[in-house]
Structure formats: C-alpha cells, structure tokens
Amino acid sequence: MAADTQVLESLAFLYLTFGHSTDGTLTPEEMRSLAGKLREWAPNAELAEIGVLLKDAVATYRASDNKFGQARELTTGLRTKLDASQLSKVLADLESIAAADGNISPEEQSFIDETRRALKG
C-alpha cells in the first residue's frame, strides 16, 4: 500500500469503532462507505489489501476491552501524523460513514464532535 500503513490501520480501527460502537450496528451501507473511505486514503492499494486491512481491524476491534479508549488514542496519534486538510478529511469521512445508512444518530454526532475536539488538540 502506498499510504502510511500505520495511518491506514488507525483509520480502519477508528472508522470501524465509529460505525459499530455508536449504535451497535454496522450496516452494509456503512461498511461499503467505510471501505471506500479507506480506499481514498490508499488509491493505489488493491481491493484485497483493503480487505485485509479491514479484517485485521475487525480482529483488533473484537479483542479490545476499551474500544472507545483505543479509538481516542489512535485519534491523538493521527493528530501528529496528518496535516490540517487530512484531519478535515477524517471528519468528513466520519460524517459520510454516518450518513451512509440514511440516519445520523445522536451517538454518531457525539462521536464526530468528540473526534473533532481531539483532532484540534
């Protein structure tokens, strides 16, 4: 993959945590949106590579005892690795994933707001 693997792994976990933990469901539309957003970060990656990245993120997610805490730590790490336009893209990606199923829940909006604050430091 051309993009920074650590950044992609962080984004995959963050997006997965967002998509599932905020409302307890990851719809097929949200999963497609999530995969598409990761593909935008690594446009030269093969689809199979994105699939492996997501599979690994799901395994990490399932094994995590503190999914939100881990997502917050990864968000802090992204703040130091990405520039301002990339950080804005992370927020736009979250909004797009949330809207993929046609409904942005209060929990999803809260997660986006918290992520926005964390990315600004």
Protein Blocks (a to p, Z undefined) as FASTA:
>chain_A
ZZdfklmmmmmmmmmmmmmmmnopacfklmmmmmmmmmmmmmmbcfklmmmmmmmmmmmm
mmpmblmlmmmmmmmmmmmmpcfklmmmmmmmmmmmmmmnopacfklmmmmmmmmmmmnZ
Z
